[in-house]
Amino acid sequence: MSSLTSELIERRNKNIPQGPFNTTTAFIKRANGACMTDVDGKTYIDFAGGIGVNNVGHSHPKVVRAIADQAEAYIHTCFHVAMYEPYVDLAEKLNALAPGGFDKMTMFANSGAEAVENAVKVARYATKRTGIICFENAFHGRTQMAMSLTGKVKPYKFNFGPFVPEIYRMPYAYCYRCPFNLKYPSCDTACADHLEDFFIGNVAPENTAAVIAEPIQGEGGFITPPPEYFPKLKKICEKYEIPLIIDEIQAGAGRTGKFFAIEHWGIEPDIITLAKSFAGGMPLSAVTGRSDLMDKPHVGGLGGTYGGNPVSCAAALAVLDILIKDDLLAKAEALGRVLLDRFTKLAGQFEIIGDVRGKGPMLGMELVKDRETREPAADEAKKLVQLCYEKGLIILSCGNFGNVIRTLMPFVISDEELERGLAILEDSFHELER
C-alpha cells in the first residue's frame, strides 16, 4: 500500500464514521468501461459494478454526454416547482417497458430504499390496508421501512430498532436450503402455496396491503426461484386483490439479460421499483405501477426535493438507449451464457462450490465447507474476495451467511478483460485449496 493510499485511509478514518463499510482499501482515480484505476496507478477488473450500478460501464460516453448537456442547460428546478421534459420522457418510457397490459404511471425518487418506501406508501394508501408481507433473505434498503423489510439483522438492522410495525416475513424459494426440507420439483413449489397458510397465523389477506419480493434476491445470496414460483404467488395475490410489488433495484436494468428480471417468469407486477444501473451511476430510482394504484395518493402525498433530478433523468434516458437501441441487452445475454458455462466448470473443479444459480450475467456461486452438510464457507468466501483483489479483480460476496460469490460486472466488458478476470478467479480458488 502506497503512502498516498495510507494517507487517504487515515483521513477517511478521521473524518468519516465507520458505519459506511469499505470492501477494499482502493481509492479510485478514474474508471472506464469495466476497469478502475486507483491513485497508485493499479488497474482492477470490475466484477462488482458499484454494487450493480454500472451495467452499461463506467463513464459510458453517451451517459457522460447526456449528463454534460443537461447540466449545461439546467441542473435543478425541483419538479414540484417547475416541471421539465426529461422527467416526463423517462416516465413514458418506463410505463411502456414495464410488463402489463394496463395503464401505468411512474414517479421518481433518489435511491432504491426511497423507491421501496414510496411503493409501500402507494400500496397502503390505495388498499386502505396496513400489512406488508416480505421474505426471509430479502434486502430492500437501509431507511426505516426498507430496513424493516430487510431480512438480515447484522449489519443492516442491528441496534437500529424499533422497526416499522405490520411487517410479516415468510420463507422464500431458497431451493438449495429449502426452508420446508423438500426437494424441487417433487415439492410442487410448496413455498409459494405457503402464502395461503401464512394468512392463517400471521396476517389476514383483508389486512394485507402488499406482498413485496425481489425476483432474484440480491444481498440475500442471488437466490433464484423455480419457474412456477412467481406465477403461483401472483395468482394468490390476485385472488385476494393484494398488490404484488417486485423490487428490481439490483436485478433490473438488464442485469439478468432482460430489462426487468420478472420478465423471465411472465407475470405482470402491480408495482415495480427500479434504481442502481437504471441511471448509469447517477442517483435515481423509480416506482412504476398500475395507474389505479399510483394515482390514488392525494396531491402532495408523494415526492421529494431531488426526486427525478433532470441530470439523473437525462442519464437514465441515455442508459435506456444504450440497453435497448444499442442492443446491450443481447450482449448481457451472451455474457450470461459464458459465465454460466465457466461457473459450471469451476463447480466441477472445486468441491467448495456447492451451488451455481441466477439468470443471465446475474450469477452466484454458494461456497460450502462440505457438499453433503452444506455448511456455509463464509471465511473462505471472504478470503477469496481478498485474494482476487490482491490479483487485480474486484468481486463481491453476499448472502445471509456471507458465503456467496456474485457477479455484477459491466456488460461492456471486453472478452480479454472477462477472460483475465475469470482466470484470476480460478487461480484464487486454486490458492484457496492449498
Backbone hydrogen bonds in HBPLUS format (Angstrom, degrees):
<---DONOR---> <-ACCEPTOR-->    atom                        ^
c    i                          cat <-CA-CA->   ^        H-A-AA   ^      H-
h    n   atom  resd res      DA  || num        DHA   H-A  angle D-A-AA Bond
n    s   type  num  typ     dist DA aas  dist angle  dist       angle   num
A0006-SER N   A0002-SER O   2.97 MM   4  6.19 162.8  2.00 147.8 153.3     1
A0007-GLU N   A0003-SER O   2.86 MM   4  5.96 152.0  1.94 140.2 147.9     2
A0008-LEU N   A0004-LEU O   2.93 MM   4  6.21 157.5  1.98 149.1 155.2     3
A0009-ILE N   A0005-THR O   2.87 MM   4  6.13 156.9  1.92 152.8 159.2     4
A0010-GLU N   A0006-SER O   2.97 MM   4  6.17 156.8  2.02 145.6 152.0     5
A0011-ARG N   A0007-GLU O   2.93 MM   4  6.24 157.7  1.98 148.8 154.8     6
A0012-ARG N   A0008-LEU O   2.79 MM   4  6.01 155.5  1.85 146.5 154.1     7
A0013-ASN N   A0009-ILE O   2.90 MM   4  6.12 163.9  1.92 153.1 156.3     8
A0014-LYS N   A0010-GLU O   3.04 MM   4  6.21 140.6  2.20 141.0 151.7     9
A0015-ASN N   A0011-ARG O   3.03 MM   4  6.10 149.5  2.13 149.5 156.1    10
A0016-ILE N   A0012-ARG O   2.84 MM   4  5.45 144.8  1.97 154.1 158.4    11
A0039-VAL N   A0027-PHE O   2.86 MM  12  5.96 138.9  2.03 167.8 175.1    12
A0029-LYS N   A0037-THR O   2.82 MM   8  5.94 164.9  1.84 148.9 153.8    13
A0030-ARG N   A0037-THR O   3.28 MM   7  5.48 164.4  2.31 149.0 151.8    14
A0037-THR N   A0030-ARG O   2.83 MM   7  5.48 172.6  1.84 171.1 169.3    15
A0032-ASN N   A0035-CYS O   2.97 MM   3  5.63 153.6  2.04 154.5 163.1    16
A0035-CYS N   A0032-ASN O   3.06 MM   3  5.63 165.9  2.08 135.5 140.0    17
A0033-GLY N   A0058-HIS O   3.05 MM  25  4.71 149.9  2.14 136.2 126.9    18
A0058-HIS N   A0033-GLY O   2.84 MM  25  4.71 164.5  1.86 130.9 130.7    19
A0046-ASP N   A0034-ALA O   2.88 MM  12  5.43 170.3  1.89 156.8 153.8    20
A0036-MET N   A0044-TYR O   2.96 MM   8  5.24 156.3  2.01 146.7 154.5    21
A0044-TYR N   A0036-MET O   2.66 MM   8  5.24 164.1  1.69 161.9 167.6    22
A0038-ASP N   A0042-LYS O   2.89 MM   4  5.50 161.1  1.92 152.1 153.8    23
A0041-GLY N   A0038-ASP O   2.93 MM   3  5.34 163.4  1.96 115.8 120.6    24
A0045-ILE N   A0392-GLY O   2.90 MM 347  6.29 163.1  1.92 157.2 154.6    25
A0394-ILE N   A0045-ILE O   2.95 MM 349  6.24 172.1  1.95 174.0 175.7    26
A0047-PHE N   A0394-ILE O   2.80 MM 347  5.62 150.6  1.88 155.3 165.4    27
A0408-LEU N   A0047-PHE O   2.82 MM 361  5.26 160.2  1.86 147.3 146.8    28
A0051-ILE N   A0048-ALA O   3.01 MM   3  5.36 127.4  2.30 110.9 123.6    29
A0052-GLY N   A0048-ALA O   3.13 MM   4  6.52 161.4  2.17 153.6 157.9    30
A0053-VAL N   A0049-GLY O   2.64 MM   4  5.64 150.8  1.72 157.7 164.4    31
A0054-ASN N   A0049-GLY O   3.04 MM   5  4.83 145.3  2.16 130.0 133.9    32
A0057-GLY N   A0054-ASN O   2.91 MM   3  4.86 155.3  1.97 104.4 112.0    33
A0411-PHE N   A0055-ASN O   2.76 MM 356  5.50 163.1  1.79 143.4 146.8    34
A0063-VAL N   A0060-HIS O   2.93 MM   3  5.30 122.0  2.27 110.5 125.7    35
A0064-VAL N   A0060-HIS O   2.90 MM   4  6.14 167.1  1.92 164.6 169.0    36
A0065-ARG N   A0061-PRO O   2.93 MM   4  6.04 158.9  1.98 145.0 150.8    37
A0066-ALA N   A0062-LYS O   3.03 MM   4  6.12 156.0  2.09 137.1 143.7    38
A0067-ILE N   A0063-VAL O   2.91 MM   4  6.15 160.1  1.95 153.9 159.0    39
A0068-ALA N   A0064-VAL O   2.96 MM   4  6.17 164.8  1.98 150.5 154.5    40
A0069-ASP N   A0065-ARG O   2.89 MM   4  6.04 167.3  1.91 154.0 157.5    41
A0070-GLN N   A0066-ALA O   3.04 MM   4  6.11 163.8  2.06 145.4 150.1    42
A0071-ALA N   A0067-ILE O   2.86 MM   4  5.97 160.9  1.90 150.9 157.0    43
A0072-GLU N   A0068-ALA O   3.01 MM   4  6.13 148.0  2.11 144.5 152.3    44
A0073-ALA N   A0069-ASP O   3.24 MM   4  6.50 141.7  2.40 138.4 147.9    45
A0073-ALA N   A0070-GLN O   3.08 MM   3  5.13 124.4  2.41  95.4 109.7    46
A0074-TYR N   A0070-GLN O   2.94 MM   4  6.14 168.6  1.96 170.9 167.1    47
A0081-VAL N   A0078-CYS O   2.80 MM   3  5.37 156.2  1.86 118.9 126.9    48
A0082-ALA N   A0078-CYS O   3.00 MM   4  6.20 161.1  2.04 167.2 170.5    49
A0088-VAL N   A0085-GLU O   2.96 MM   3  5.19 111.5  2.45 105.3 121.5    50
A0089-ASP N   A0085-GLU O   2.80 MM   4  6.02 168.9  1.81 168.3 172.2    51
A0090-LEU N   A0086-PRO O   3.01 MM   4  6.01 164.1  2.03 143.4 147.5    52
A0091-ALA N   A0087-TYR O   3.04 MM   4  6.21 158.0  2.09 145.0 151.4    53
A0092-GLU N   A0088-VAL O   2.96 MM   4  6.17 162.5  1.99 153.6 157.9    54
A0093-LYS N   A0089-ASP O   3.08 MM   4  6.36 157.0  2.14 146.6 152.7    55
A0094-LEU N   A0090-LEU O   2.99 MM   4  6.23 162.0  2.02 153.4 157.7    56
A0095-ASN N   A0091-ALA O   2.93 MM   4  6.07 159.9  1.97 151.2 157.1    57
A0096-ALA N   A0092-GLU O   3.10 MM   4  6.30 146.7  2.22 141.9 150.2    58
A0097-LEU N   A0093-LYS O   2.96 MM   4  6.18 145.6  2.08 142.7 152.6    59
A0098-ALA N   A0094-LEU O   2.94 MM   4  5.96 156.8  1.99 155.6 159.0    60
A0291-SER N   A0103-ASP O   2.92 MM 188  5.52 164.9  1.95 131.4 130.4    61
A0105-MET N   A0289-GLY O   2.93 MM 184  5.69 152.4  2.01 157.9 166.7    62
A0289-GLY N   A0105-MET O   2.98 MM 184  5.69 161.5  2.01 161.0 166.4    63
A0107-MET N   A0287-VAL O   3.05 MM 180  5.44 152.5  2.13 142.3 149.9    64
A0287-VAL N   A0107-MET O   2.92 MM 180  5.44 155.7  1.98 160.9 164.7    65
A0109-ALA N   A0285-SER O   2.88 MM 176  4.98 160.6  1.91 128.2 134.0    66
A0285-SER N   A0109-ALA O   3.00 MM 176  4.98 151.5  2.08 120.4 116.4    67
A0115-ALA N   A0111-SER O   3.01 MM   4  6.33 146.5  2.12 144.8 154.2    68
A0115-ALA N   A0112-GLY O   3.09 MM   3  5.04 119.2  2.48  93.5 108.7    69
A0116-VAL N   A0112-GLY O   3.00 MM   4  6.35 156.3  2.06 152.3 158.3    70
A0117-GLU N   A0113-ALA O   2.94 MM   4  6.25 162.8  1.97 152.3 156.7    71
A0118-ASN N   A0114-GLU O   3.05 MM   4  6.25 158.9  2.10 144.1 149.1    72
A0119-ALA N   A0115-ALA O   2.86 MM   4  6.09 152.7  1.94 149.4 157.5    73
A0120-VAL N   A0116-VAL O   3.02 MM   4  6.25 160.9  2.06 156.3 160.0    74
A0121-LYS N   A0117-GLU O   3.01 MM   4  6.27 154.3  2.07 142.6 150.4    75
A0122-VAL N   A0118-ASN O   2.91 MM   4  6.12 161.9  1.94 150.7 154.6    76
A0123-ALA N   A0119-ALA O   3.00 MM   4  6.24 164.5  2.03 146.9 151.1    77
A0124-ARG N   A0120-VAL O   2.89 MM   4  6.05 167.4  1.91 155.9 159.1    78
A0125-TYR N   A0121-LYS O   2.92 MM   4  6.03 161.4  1.95 149.2 155.0    79
A0126-ALA N   A0122-VAL O   2.85 MM   4  5.96 168.7  1.86 155.7 159.1    80
A0127-THR N   A0123-ALA O   3.01 MM   4  5.99 157.5  2.06 146.2 151.8    81
A0128-LYS N   A0124-ARG O   2.90 MM   4  5.48 136.2  2.09 137.3 147.2    82
A0131-GLY N   A0207-ASN O   2.78 MM  76  5.65 149.3  1.88 175.6 165.7    83
A0209-ALA N   A0131-GLY O   2.61 MM  78  5.32 149.2  1.70 139.9 149.6    84
A0132-ILE N   A0166-GLU O   2.93 MM  34  6.29 153.1  2.00 157.7 166.3    85
A0168-TYR N   A0132-ILE O   2.88 MM  36  6.11 164.3  1.90 161.9 162.1    86
A0133-ILE N   A0210-ALA O   2.98 MM  77  6.38 167.1  2.00 157.9 160.0    87
A0212-ILE N   A0133-ILE O   2.91 MM  79  6.31 163.5  1.94 170.5 175.3    88
A0134-CYS N   A0168-TYR O   2.78 MM  34  6.12 158.1  1.83 154.7 162.2    89
A0170-MET N   A0134-CYS O   3.02 MM  36  6.45 161.6  2.06 143.8 144.6    90
A0138-ALA N   A0135-PHE O   3.27 MM   3  5.55 152.2  2.35 127.5 127.9    91
A0136-GLU N   A0170-MET O   2.95 MM  34  6.00 147.9  2.05 144.5 147.7    92
A0151-GLY N   A0138-ALA O   2.73 MM  13  4.96 171.3  1.74 137.1 139.1    93
A0147-MET N   A0143-THR O   2.60 MM   4  5.49 160.9  1.63 161.5 166.2    94
A0148-SER N   A0144-GLN O   3.04 MM   4  6.11 148.2  2.14 137.0 145.8    95
A0149-LEU N   A0145-MET O   3.00 MM   4  6.32 142.9  2.14 147.8 157.9    96
A0150-THR N   A0146-ALA O   3.04 MM   4  6.25 131.3  2.29 137.4 150.7    97
A0150-THR N   A0147-MET O   3.19 MM   3  4.95 130.0  2.45  90.1 103.5    98
A0157-LYS N   A0153-VAL O   2.54 MM   4  4.65 160.9  1.58 146.7 151.9    99
A0158-PHE N   A0153-VAL O   3.01 MM   5  5.41 135.1  2.22 141.7 135.0   100
A0160-PHE N   A0157-LYS O   3.03 MM   3  5.43 161.8  2.06 138.1 134.5   101
A0174-TYR N   A0172-TYR O   2.87 MM   2  5.66 132.3  2.10 108.7  93.9   102
A0177-ARG N   A0174-TYR O   3.02 MM   3  5.51 134.0  2.24 112.5 124.4   103
A0181-ASN N   A0178-CYS O   3.05 MM   3  5.10 166.0  2.07 109.4 112.9   104
A0187-CYS N   A0183-LYS O   2.84 MM   4  5.48 129.8  2.09 141.8 152.0   105
A0188-ASP N   A0185-PRO O   3.03 MM   3  5.71 166.1  2.05 121.9 126.0   106
A0192-ALA N   A0189-THR O   3.10 MM   3  5.77 145.7  2.23 115.5 123.0   107
A0194-HIS N   A0190-ALA O   2.90 MM   4  5.98 133.6  2.11 144.1 156.2   108
A0195-LEU N   A0192-ALA O   3.19 MM   3  5.98 167.3  2.21 119.8 123.0   109
A0196-GLU N   A0193-ASP O   3.06 MM   3  5.98 147.0  2.18 126.3 130.9   110
A0197-ASP N   A0194-HIS O   3.00 MM   3  5.15 114.2  2.44 100.8 116.3   111
A0198-PHE N   A0194-HIS O   2.77 MM   4  5.99 151.0  1.85 154.5 164.6   112
A0199-PHE N   A0195-LEU O   3.19 MM   4  6.45 142.5  2.34 145.4 151.6   113
A0200-ILE N   A0197-ASP O   2.96 MM   3  5.38 141.0  2.11 108.0 119.0   114
A0202-ASN N   A0198-PHE O   3.10 MM   4  5.78 133.1  2.33 153.4 163.3   115
A0207-ASN N   A0204-ALA O   2.91 MM   3  5.34 155.1  1.97 113.0 121.1   116
A0208-THR N   A0205-PRO O   3.12 MM   3  4.96 163.1  2.15 102.4 107.4   117
A0211-VAL N   A0243-PRO O   3.04 MM  32  6.51 153.2  2.12 158.7 166.9   118
A0245-ILE N   A0211-VAL O   2.78 MM  34  6.02 165.7  1.80 161.3 165.6   119
A0213-ALA N   A0245-ILE O   2.98 MM  32  6.43 156.1  2.04 162.3 168.0   120
A0247-ASP N   A0213-ALA O   2.87 MM  34  5.90 161.5  1.91 137.6 143.8   121
A0217-GLN N   A0223-ILE O   3.02 MM   6  5.02 147.5  2.13 146.1 143.0   122
A0222-PHE N   A0217-GLN O   2.64 MM   5  4.95 112.6  2.09 143.4 162.4   123
A0221-GLY N   A0218-GLY O   3.00 MM   3  5.74 170.1  2.01 122.5 125.6   124
A0222-PHE N   A0218-GLY O   3.27 MM   4  4.82 154.7  2.33 123.5 130.7   125
A0399-GLY N   A0219-GLU O   2.71 MM 180  5.59 156.4  1.77 147.5 148.8   126
A0229-TYR N   A0226-PRO O   3.11 MM   3  5.65 156.4  2.16 119.6 126.5   127
A0232-LYS N   A0228-GLU O   3.16 MM   4  6.22 158.7  2.21 150.7 156.4   128
A0233-LEU N   A0229-TYR O   2.97 MM   4  6.21 162.8  2.00 153.8 159.3   129
A0234-LYS N   A0230-PHE O   2.82 MM   4  5.89 167.0  1.83 156.5 159.6   130
A0235-LYS N   A0231-PRO O   3.04 MM   4  6.16 153.7  2.12 140.1 147.1   131
A0236-ILE N   A0232-LYS O   3.09 MM   4  6.41 157.0  2.14 151.5 156.5   132
A0237-CYS N   A0233-LEU O   3.02 MM   4  6.30 160.3  2.06 149.5 155.4   133
A0238-GLU N   A0234-LYS O   2.88 MM   4  6.13 158.1  1.93 151.9 157.7   134
A0239-LYS N   A0235-LYS O   3.01 MM   4  6.21 149.2  2.11 141.4 149.9   135
A0240-TYR N   A0236-ILE O   3.31 MM   4  6.65 146.0  2.43 146.2 153.1   136
A0242-ILE N   A0237-CYS O   2.82 MM   5  4.80 172.1  1.82 142.1 143.8   137
A0241-GLU N   A0238-GLU O   3.15 MM   3  4.74 159.7  2.19  97.1 103.3   138
A0270-ASP N   A0244-LEU O   3.07 MM  26  5.35 142.3  2.22 141.7 151.8   139
A0271-ILE N   A0244-LEU O   3.32 MM  27  6.48 157.4  2.38 145.7 142.4   140
A0246-ILE N   A0271-ILE O   2.90 MM  25  6.35 161.9  1.94 158.0 159.9   141
A0273-THR N   A0246-ILE O   3.04 MM  27  6.46 157.9  2.09 150.2 153.7   142
A0248-GLU N   A0273-THR O   2.86 MM  25  5.55 145.9  1.97 143.6 150.3   143
A0252-GLY N   A0248-GLU O   2.75 MM   4  4.65 144.7  1.87 131.8 133.4   144
A0255-ARG N   A0252-GLY O   3.34 MM   3  5.63 170.2  2.35 110.2 113.1   145
A0253-ALA N   A0259-PHE O   2.79 MM   6  4.77 109.8  2.29 154.9 161.0   146
A0254-GLY N   A0259-PHE O   3.14 MM   5  4.08 158.8  2.19 111.2 112.4   147
A0257-GLY N   A0254-GLY O   2.84 MM   3  4.99 164.4  1.86 116.9 121.8   148
A0263-GLU N   A0260-PHE O   3.11 MM   3  5.70 159.8  2.15 114.7 120.8   149
A0264-HIS N   A0261-ALA O   3.04 MM   3  5.96 164.8  2.07 126.4 129.5   150
A0265-TRP N   A0262-ILE O   2.97 MM   3  5.56 152.9  2.04 115.0 122.5   151
A0266-GLY N   A0263-GLU O   3.22 MM   3  5.04 154.9  2.29  98.1 105.6   152
A0290-ARG N   A0270-ASP O   2.93 MM  20  5.65 151.2  2.02 161.1 165.7   153
A0272-ILE N   A0288-THR O   2.67 MM  16  5.21 156.5  1.72 157.4 165.9   154
A0288-THR N   A0272-ILE O   2.91 MM  16  5.21 164.6  1.94 157.3 160.1   155
A0274-LEU N   A0286-ALA O   2.98 MM  12  5.09 152.2  2.06 145.1 147.8   156
A0286-ALA N   A0274-LEU O   2.74 MM  12  5.09 154.8  1.80 148.6 153.2   157
A0278-PHE N   A0275-ALA O   3.06 MM   3  5.33 168.8  2.08 132.2 131.4   158
A0280-GLY N   A0277-SER O   3.15 MM   3  5.08 173.8  2.16 110.1 111.8   159
A0282-MET N   A0279-ALA O   3.21 MM   3  5.30 172.0  2.22 113.8 115.7   160
A0293-LEU N   A0290-ARG O   2.93 MM   3  5.42 148.8  2.03 113.0 122.5   161
A0294-MET N   A0290-ARG O   2.87 MM   4  6.08 169.6  1.88 165.1 165.4   162
A0295-ASP N   A0291-SER O   2.98 MM   4  5.63 160.2  2.02 145.4 148.7   163
A0296-LYS N   A0293-LEU O   3.17 MM   3  5.52 166.4  2.19 115.2 118.6   164
A0301-GLY N   A0298-HIS O   2.88 MM   3  5.34 157.4  1.93 139.2 140.1   165
A0309-ASN N   A0306-TYR O   3.02 MM   3  5.43 115.9  2.45 156.1 146.0   166
A0313-CYS N   A0309-ASN O   2.88 MM   4  6.15 156.7  1.93 157.4 165.3   167
A0314-ALA N   A0310-PRO O   2.95 MM   4  6.09 154.9  2.01 142.1 148.4   168
A0315-ALA N   A0311-VAL O   3.04 MM   4  6.30 154.5  2.11 143.6 150.4   169
A0316-ALA N   A0312-SER O   2.93 MM   4  6.21 156.5  1.99 147.9 154.3   170
A0317-LEU N   A0313-CYS O   2.92 MM   4  6.18 154.5  1.99 149.7 156.3   171
A0318-ALA N   A0314-ALA O   3.13 MM   4  6.39 150.9  2.22 142.9 150.2   172
A0319-VAL N   A0315-ALA O   2.96 MM   4  6.30 151.1  2.05 146.3 154.8   173
A0320-LEU N   A0316-ALA O   2.94 MM   4  6.25 158.8  1.99 153.0 157.4   174
A0321-ASP N   A0317-LEU O   3.17 MM   4  6.43 156.5  2.23 142.0 147.9   175
A0322-ILE N   A0318-ALA O   2.96 MM   4  6.25 157.5  2.01 150.3 156.6   176
A0323-LEU N   A0319-VAL O   2.88 MM   4  6.12 166.6  1.90 158.4 161.3   177
A0324-ILE N   A0320-LEU O   2.92 MM   4  5.90 163.7  1.94 150.6 155.4   178
A0325-LYS N   A0321-ASP O   2.82 MM   4  4.94 116.6  2.22 118.9 137.0   179
A0326-ASP N   A0321-ASP O   2.91 MM   5  6.37 149.3  2.01 156.9 163.3   180
A0328-LEU N   A0322-ILE O   3.36 MM   6  6.24 150.0  2.46 141.3 146.1   181
A0329-LEU N   A0323-LEU O   3.19 MM   6  5.41 150.7  2.28 146.3 138.3   182
A0327-ASP N   A0324-ILE O   3.24 MM   3  4.88 150.6  2.33  92.5 100.8   183
A0330-ALA N   A0327-ASP O   3.26 MM   3  5.57 135.4  2.47 101.3 110.8   184
A0332-ALA N   A0328-LEU O   2.90 MM   4  6.24 148.6  2.00 144.5 153.6   185
A0333-GLU N   A0329-LEU O   2.98 MM   4  6.32 153.8  2.05 146.8 152.8   186
A0334-ALA N   A0330-ALA O   3.04 MM   4  6.31 161.2  2.08 148.4 153.0   187
A0335-LEU N   A0331-LYS O   2.84 MM   4  6.03 155.9  1.89 148.6 155.8   188
A0336-GLY N   A0332-ALA O   2.91 MM   4  6.14 152.5  1.99 147.1 154.4   189
A0337-ARG N   A0333-GLU O   3.13 MM   4  6.50 149.0  2.23 145.1 152.5   190
A0338-VAL N   A0334-ALA O   3.16 MM   4  6.50 157.7  2.21 149.5 154.7   191
A0339-LEU N   A0335-LEU O   2.97 MM   4  6.22 166.9  1.99 155.4 158.8   192
A0340-LEU N   A0336-GLY O   2.93 MM   4  6.06 163.8  1.96 150.1 154.6   193
A0341-ASP N   A0337-ARG O   3.11 MM   4  6.23 161.2  2.15 144.8 149.6   194
A0342-ARG N   A0338-VAL O   3.01 MM   4  6.27 163.0  2.04 152.1 156.7   195
A0343-PHE N   A0339-LEU O   2.79 MM   4  5.93 165.7  1.81 157.7 161.9   196
A0344-THR N   A0340-LEU O   2.93 MM   4  5.94 151.8  2.01 143.0 150.6   197
A0345-LYS N   A0341-ASP O   3.11 MM   4  6.33 151.5  2.20 141.1 148.6   198
A0346-LEU N   A0342-ARG O   2.85 MM   4  6.16 151.8  1.93 146.1 154.7   199
A0347-ALA N   A0343-PHE O   2.89 MM   4  6.10 152.7  1.96 143.3 150.4   200
A0348-GLY N   A0344-THR O   3.13 MM   4  6.43 135.6  2.34 134.6 146.0   201
A0348-GLY N   A0345-LYS O   3.05 MM   3  4.98 126.0  2.36  92.2 106.8   202
A0349-GLN N   A0345-LYS O   3.10 MM   4  6.43 128.7  2.38 137.7 151.3   203
A0349-GLN N   A0346-LEU O   2.96 MM   3  4.97 133.3  2.18  96.4 109.9   204
A0350-PHE N   A0346-LEU O   2.83 MM   4  6.02 160.3  1.87 162.1 166.4   205
A0353-ILE N   A0350-PHE O   3.15 MM   3  5.95 164.5  2.17 120.7 124.6   206
A0368-VAL N   A0352-ILE O   2.69 MM  16  5.17 158.1  1.74 148.5 155.9   207
A0354-GLY N   A0366-GLU O   2.75 MM  12  5.59 151.1  1.83 163.1 173.0   208
A0366-GLU N   A0355-ASP O   2.83 MM  11  5.13 155.8  1.88 146.1 153.7   209
A0357-ARG N   A0364-GLY O   2.99 MM   7  5.45 160.9  2.03 153.0 158.7   210
A0364-GLY N   A0357-ARG O   2.78 MM   7  5.45 160.0  1.82 161.0 166.5   211
A0359-LYS N   A0362-MET O   3.15 MM   3  5.46 135.8  2.36 137.7 138.8   212
A0362-MET N   A0359-LYS O   3.01 MM   3  5.46 154.9  2.08 138.3 140.1   213
A0407-THR N   A0363-LEU O   3.05 MM  44  5.69 139.7  2.22 157.8 168.7   214
A0365-MET N   A0405-ILE O   2.83 MM  40  5.15 150.9  1.92 143.9 153.8   215
A0405-ILE N   A0365-MET O   2.90 MM  40  5.15 162.3  1.93 146.5 146.0   216
A0367-LEU N   A0403-ASN O   2.77 MM  36  5.37 177.3  1.77 165.4 166.0   217
A0377-ALA N   A0367-LEU O   3.00 MM  10  5.30 164.8  2.02 128.5 124.3   218
A0369-LYS N   A0375-GLU O   2.74 MM   6  5.45 159.3  1.79 158.1 164.9   219
A0374-ARG N   A0370-ASP O   2.70 MM   4  5.37 141.2  1.85 146.7 158.8   220
A0381-ALA N   A0377-ALA O   3.07 MM   4  6.26 149.8  2.16 140.8 149.1   221
A0382-LYS N   A0378-ALA O   3.01 MM   4  6.30 159.4  2.06 151.7 156.9   222
A0383-LYS N   A0379-ASP O   2.93 MM   4  6.19 154.9  2.00 146.3 153.4   223
A0384-LEU N   A0380-GLU O   2.84 MM   4  6.04 154.2  1.90 147.3 154.5   224
A0385-VAL N   A0381-ALA O   3.03 MM   4  6.29 160.2  2.07 150.5 154.5   225
A0386-GLN N   A0382-LYS O   3.16 MM   4  6.42 154.8  2.23 142.7 149.3   226
A0387-LEU N   A0383-LYS O   2.84 MM   4  6.11 158.9  1.88 153.9 159.8   227
A0388-CYS N   A0384-LEU O   2.96 MM   4  6.16 163.4  1.98 153.4 157.3   228
A0389-TYR N   A0385-VAL O   3.04 MM   4  6.24 157.1  2.09 142.6 149.2   229
A0390-GLU N   A0386-GLN O   2.97 MM   4  6.23 159.9  2.01 152.4 157.1   230
A0391-LYS N   A0387-LEU O   3.16 MM   4  6.40 136.8  2.36 139.8 151.0   231
A0391-LYS N   A0388-CYS O   3.04 MM   3  5.12 129.4  2.31  97.1 111.0   232
A0393-LEU N   A0388-CYS O   2.81 MM   5  4.99 161.8  1.84 136.7 136.0   233
A0392-GLY N   A0389-TYR O   3.07 MM   3  5.13 158.2  2.12 103.4 110.3   234
A0406-ARG N   A0396-LEU O   3.03 MM  10  5.89 171.9  2.04 159.5 161.6   235
A0398-CYS N   A0404-VAL O   2.73 MM   6  5.13 132.9  1.95 140.2 153.5   236
A0404-VAL N   A0398-CYS O   3.07 MM   6  5.13 154.7  2.14 155.6 150.7   237
A0402-GLY N   A0399-GLY O   2.90 MM   3  4.75 148.7  1.99  99.1 109.4   238
A0413-ILE N   A0410-PRO O   3.29 MM   3  5.76 161.7  2.33 113.7 115.7   239
A0418-LEU N   A0414-SER O   2.89 MM   4  6.09 163.0  1.92 154.5 159.4   240
A0419-GLU N   A0415-ASP O   2.93 MM   4  6.05 163.3  1.95 146.6 151.4   241
A0420-ARG N   A0416-GLU O   2.93 MM   4  6.10 157.6  1.98 146.3 152.7   242
A0421-GLY N   A0417-GLU O   2.90 MM   4  6.07 158.8  1.94 147.3 153.2   243
A0422-LEU N   A0418-LEU O   2.88 MM   4  6.12 162.1  1.92 153.9 158.6   244
A0423-ALA N   A0419-GLU O   2.88 MM   4  6.01 147.4  1.99 142.6 151.9   245
A0424-ILE N   A0420-ARG O   3.02 MM   4  6.28 153.1  2.09 145.3 151.9   246
A0425-LEU N   A0421-GLY O   2.98 MM   4  6.27 157.1  2.04 146.0 152.5   247
A0426-GLU N   A0422-LEU O   2.91 MM   4  6.13 162.6  1.94 147.7 151.7   248
A0427-ASP N   A0423-ALA O   2.89 MM   4  6.02 161.6  1.92 147.1 152.8   249
A0428-SER N   A0424-ILE O   2.87 MM   4  6.04 148.3  1.97 146.0 154.8   250
A0429-PHE N   A0425-LEU O   3.01 MM   4  6.35 144.5  2.14 144.3 153.9   251
A0430-HIS N   A0426-GLU O   3.03 MM   4  6.40 156.4  2.09 149.4 155.5   252
A0431-GLU N   A0427-ASP O   2.96 MM   4  6.28 156.8  2.01 144.6 151.0   253
A0432-LEU N   A0428-SER O   2.90 MM   4  6.03 144.7  2.03 139.5 149.2   254
A0433-GLU N   A0429-PHE O   3.13 MM   4  6.42 137.0  2.32 142.1 152.4   255
A0433-GLU N   A0430-HIS O   3.08 MM   3  5.24 131.5  2.32  98.2 111.1   256
A0434-ARG N   A0431-GLU O   3.22 MM   3  5.31 139.1  2.40  97.0 107.9   257
